[in-house]
Amino acid sequence: MKKIIMPLLLAVAAFSSCKEHETAISQSQINAKVDSLIGIKIEELNRQAMEDLDRRKSIEVKAKADSIVQAYVQSQAAPAATPQQ
């Protein structure tokens, strides 16, 4: 009987020493963790937005500038083309 109890006690002792103690986290710790995760995501989104802006800026600005120049040229040519009365 002693031979059975001793390994059983050792197994229970080993199991209880390996068991991790869970600690409850407070609301402020949860908020801090959420804020840090959100901060990281916001930085990533801002970086992606700036890359998109740099890519699109050259395309869109050129089209707008060409449109403005064309409108200006047409406005300058229009009075010369109309006969004066």
Secondary structure, 3 states (H helix, E strand, C coil): CHHHHHHHHHHHHHHHHHCCCCCCCCHHHHHHHHHHHHHHHHHHHHHHHHHHHHHHHHHHHHHHHHHHHHHHHHHHHHHHHCCCC
